[in-house]
Amino acid sequence: MFLKKAKRSKGQVLIEFTFCMFIILLMLWSMVQIMGWVSRDPVARRQAHHDLLRSGGSIGQQLDTYFYEPIPLNAIWMP
């Protein structure tokens, strides 16, 4: 009788394990995406500032804090 219960719940354990692994992989993938989005904007900002400084513009242009427009992060799905 005990073996019949073990065989019956074996499939349930497999399904639950698969579902948990899918959720964990989804969470890991989303963390990687978020880290990519977070690092993309500062890198582009640094490159734009470097280009502005190397362009030989006036001091006023080099000291302007609004030399850069942030990139869209695509973090929200819009239909």
PEHU-V603876 format. One record per pair of residues at least 6 apart in sequence whose ideal C-beta (glycine too) atoms are under 8 Angstrom apart, sorted by the first residue. I is the first residue (numbers start at 0). J is the second residue. Records with the same first field share a line. If there is no record, write none. Layout:
I = J + J
This chain:
33 = 74
36 = 72 + 73 + 74
39 = 70 + 72
40 = 69 + 70 + 72
43 = 67 + 70
44 = 67 + 69
47 = 66 + 67
48 = 66 + 67
51 = 60 + 61 + 66
52 = 61
60 = 66
